[in-house]
Amino acid sequence: MWEELGISGGTAIIILVALYFIIKWAVKNGTIEAYEKITGNKVKDDIDEFFQKEAAEKENKKTQ
């Protein structure tokens, strides 16, 4: 099938891997954009808050 298009097997694999990462990137960005529109918050802010809360909980466990 690939030979009919003039593409070797190795080139086909490279193209498929590149398409995988492009689609993965697009889905990730679309998900982040949708989340930001729904919540009205930036994702980075939510991630920072999560890590700050987690660090505070660990600190509280150490002091107990």
Secondary structure, 3 states (H helix, E strand, C coil): CHHHHCCCHHHHHHHHHHHHHHHHHHHHHHHHHHHHHHHCCCHHHHHHHHHHHHHHHHHHHHHC
